[in-house]
Amino acid sequence: MRTITVNASKKYDVIIARGLLDTLGERLSGDYSGCKITLVTDSKVDTLYSKKVIDRLSDVGFQTEKFVFPEGEQSKNKDTLFALLEFMAEKRMTRNDILLSLGGGVVGDLTGFAAAVYQRGIRFIQLPTTLLAAVDSSVGGKTAVNLEKGKNLAGAFWQPEAVYCDLDTLDTLDDKTFADGMAEVIKYGVIADSELFCKVKGGNVRNDADLIESIVARCVEIKREIVNEDERENGVRKLLNFGHTVGHAIEKCSDFTVSHGSAVAMGMVVAARASYKNGFSDSDLTDEIITALKNNNLPFECPYSAEKLSAAALTDKKMSMGNVAFIVPEKIGKCKIEKIGSLELISFISDGLEK
């Protein structure tokens, strides 16, 4: 078991181990005794883990409710958010009660945002069940839903009470969903840890349980340090968006049929190639990143034009004062923030698409 403590606006622990869902009731029975708990999950995860979680909570006397919505990024919208808020009101949840987010990034983002706005803020706990959520989205307090104009345009910074990462849940992921999480792992290696990048560059991560635990822990440690310094993304936290400017644009262009991890993978390649062509990197890191993506079963060729991607990116929340904050790699293990003007964005992305 590994415990990593985040010291943001709220102090909380990220606990990484196997078998955590089996002991969840006991873990919550002390600090949250007497609370009503609403479990929020999606239709896929519901069939896998909801009964176990509810049974363990019931074993120690918790009153529980369950809210399930259709799986997928398409559900991360205002309609699902307000359906959850109405459900919470119908069940008469109070500020003393708690939400449990059981699932991947979509479930965590939506549950956290509901927790942030219901009665001006109630507590919630993250139970990530995907690699992507474990290494990234469950930690740091970013919560959001998508609007028609773009991804994550409505949200709030709202830190969880705790994160319980049960590594057993990663065993049930299909290969594509596991690969999506590896895109974020590769991202962490490029922005902050060349040793981590080297560990995962060759692939075959899934067959090594000890390596998976160390990877999850290392990614959480990196994010902890960044969030502790810059919780609200005014500076260094922007580095976590490496690959995401183009990645979010790809998701929007595909009407969210391209998964987040796949989109970020393609976005990292665009950023690396454009970075070198525009003199932000001393050497071309594109091939090295592509090798890591290939070996981890991730795509690297973007199917959309620079014009379409630029139009989508200009609606992104990273846009400020006529500039887009683009994260570019200087070398493996170190990135920096470059401001790209809206008029130069098409050209910059085009550089990243052209081999």
N, C-alpha and C positions, 0 to 999 in steps of 0.2 A: 504493500500500500504506500502511496505517495500523497502527501498533503502539501499543497502550494497555497500560500496566503496572499490574497490580493488586498492592497491598502489603497483603495480609491475613496470616493465619498462615503462608501460603506466598506467595512472590513469583512471579508468572508473567505472561507476555505474552498479550494477545489480539491476534491478527494478522488484519486485515481486508483482503482483496484478492480479485482474480479469479485462477483457475488454481492455487490452493493445493493441491488434491488431486493435480494433475499433478506437483508437486514434493515431495510429502509424504515419499517415501522419502529423498530427499537431506536434507530438513530434520531427519529423525529419526536419520539414520545416525551422526551424531557423538555426541550425548549418550546415545543408547539402543542403541548398537552391542552386539550379543551378547544382547540381550533377546528373549524370546519375546513375541509380540504376539497378543492375542486381539481381533478386531474384533467389536463388538456392534452389531447393527442390527435393524431390523424388516423385515417381509416386503416392504413397498413400496420402501423405500430400497435394500434388497438388490439389487433388479433394476436399479436406476439407477446405483449407485456402488460397490458392493462389489468388483466385478472390477477396476475402475480402481485402487482403493486397494490391494488385495492385490497386483496386478501391480507397482505402483510400490514397494511394500515388498519384494517378492521381487527386484526389479531390483538392490537394494543388499544382498541377502543375509539379510533378516529371515525367521525361521521364523514363519509365521502360522497362526492358527486362526480359525474364524468361528462365531459364535453368532447365530442368527436367531430372532426370535419374532414372532407375529402382530401386525400394526400395530394401533394404537388404544389408548385410555386403559384399556380393559378388560384389557389385558395388564400394566398397571402394578400388579402385585400380588405377594403373597408366593410364589405358585406359580412365576411366571416368575423371580423373584429367586433362589429356591432351585434352580431348574433351571440358571440361569447359574452359581451357586456350585458345584454338582455338576459342571458341565461344566469349570469352571476346575480343580477338583481332579482330575478324570479326565485332563486334559491336563497335569497336574503343573506348573501355574503356580506361581511362587515370588514372594517379595517383590521380587525383582530384575526381574520381568517387568512388562508394562504392558497396560492395557486401552485400546482406542480406541472411543469412543462416536460412531457415525456415524448421525445422524438428528436428529429433533426433540426436544421437551422430554421425552416419555415415555422415549425411548432414553437421553437424558442423565441423567435422574433415576435410572433403574434401574441403569445402568452405574456411575454415581458411588456409589450406595449399596453395590453389590456390591464396588466397589473399597475402600470404607471398612471393610467388615467381613471381607473375605476375608483370612485370616492376619493379622487385626488391622490391615489397611491396606496396599494396594499403590497404585502410581501409575496415573493414567489421564489421557487427553487427550480433549478435546471437539472434535468435528468437526460443528458444527451445520449442518443442511441446510434448516431452515425459518427464516422471518423471526422467528418467536416465540422460537426457541432462540437465534438470533443476537443479538437485542437484549436478551434477558432470561435465560432459564433456563440457558444454558451458562456464565454468568459468576456468580461469587459463592459457589459451594461448597454450595448447598442440594441435597441428594439425598434421595430418598424413594420409597416405594411407598404405594399406597392400602390401607386396611383396609376391612372391610365397614361400619364405622361412620362412615367419612369419608375425605377426601382427604389424602394426605401425612401420615398419622398415625404412620408408622414411617419413620425416616430418620436422617440424620447430616449434620453440616457437614463436608465433605471437599473441599478445593480441588483443582482439576485441575493438572496440570503445565503445560499450555498450552491455549489455544483457537485453533484455526485456522478462521476463518470464510471459506469460499470462496463469494464472492457469485455465482459461476456456478450454484451449486445452487439459488438462489432462482428462476432462470429456469424450472425444471421444476415449480414449485408450481402447483397449481390455484388458481383465484381465491379460493375459500373459505379455503384454508389460508393464502394470502397475507394475506387480510383478518384472519384470527385474529392474525397477527403485528402488524398495524396497531392492534389493540386495545391491545396492550402499548405501542406507540409513543405512542398518544394518552394512555395512562396516564402515561408519562414526561413528556409535555408538561404535563399538568394538575398533577402533583406538583412539578415542578422547573424547567420551561423554557417560558415562554409563547411564545417565538420558535419553538421546535420545534412547539408546538401549532399556531401560525399557518401554518407551512409545510405541515402535513399536513391541516389542517382542510378544505381544498377538494378533497381526494382526488387521483386521477390520479398517485399516487406511483409506481406500478409502471412507468410509461413513461419514467421519468427515472433513468438508471443512476447519474449523479453524485449525485442527491438520495438515492437508496437508500443509497449508501455513506456519505454524511454523516449520514443518519438512524441507521444502525446504529452508527456511531462515536460519535455524540452520546449515544445511549442507553447504550452501554457506558461512556462517560465518567461519566455520571450515576451509574450503578450502581457503578462503581469508587470514586467518592468516598464513596458511602454505605457500601459494604462495608468500605472502609478504616477508616471511623470506627466501624462497628458490625457486625462480622462475624456475630455470633450473634443478631442481631435482638432486642436488649434495649431499643433505643430508636429512633433515626432510621430504621433499616432497615425498621421496620414501615410506613413511608410507602409502600414498594413494594407494599403490599397494598391500595392503593386499588382498589376494585371487586371485591376478591377474597373478602371475607367473604360477601357475597351471591352472588358468582360461584361459589365453591366449593359453596355450598348449592344453587344451580341445577344444577350438574353432578351432585350427589348425587341430587337429586329426579328428574332425568332418567335416572338410571342410566347416566350418562356418555354419553348420546346427544347432548347439547348439548356442543359443543366448548369448550375452555377459553377461547379468545379471545372467542367469542360470549357465554359466560357472564360473563366480566369486563366486556364491553361493557354488558350489561344491568345488572350490578352497579354500574358507575360511575354510571349514570343514577339508580338507586335511592339511592345514597349522596349524589349531588348534590342531588336533590329533598328528601330527608329532612334534609340539612344545612341547607338554606335554611329549611325549615319549623320547624326546631328552633333557629334563631338562631345557627347556627355559621358561616354565610356572610352577608356584608353584602348580596350580590346573588344572584339565582337564576341559577346557571350551567347549569341543566338543558338549556335549549334550545341553548345553544352547544355543549355536549357532544353532544347528539343530532345536531346538524348535522354535526359531525365524524364521528360514527359512520355516519350515512346516506351521506355522501359517500365513505366507505371501505367501503361494502357490509357494514356490521355491523348486527345487530339492536339494538333499544333497548327493546322492550316485553317485560316478564317474564311468562311464562305461569303462574307458580305463586303461591299465596296467601301472605300474610304468615305465617300459621300454619305452613304446610309449610316455608317458608324459615327461619323462626325455629327450628323443631325441628331442622333440618339444621345450622344455624349453631351451635347450642349444643354440638354434638359436635366443632366445629372446634378446631384447636390454638391458635387465637387467644384461646380462652376462658381466663380466669385470674381467680381470686378472685371468682367470680360475675359478672364483667364481660367484655364482648367489646370488644376494641380495634378501633374503627371508624375508618377513615381518611376524613376529610371535607375537601372543598375550601373554602378561604377565598376564593380567587380563582384564575384560571388561572395556573399556575406556582407555587402554594403550597398545601400541604395541612397538616393537623394531625391529631393522634391524639385521639380522644374515647372515653372509656370509657362504654359503654352497658350498664346493668345487665340481667341476664337477664330480669327481670320487665318491663322497658321495651322489650325487643328487638322484640316483636311490633308494638307501637305505632310504634316508630321505622321498622321496615321498611314497615309499612302506610302511613306518611307518604310514604315513597319510592315506593310503588306508585301512590298516588292522585294523579291529575293535578289 
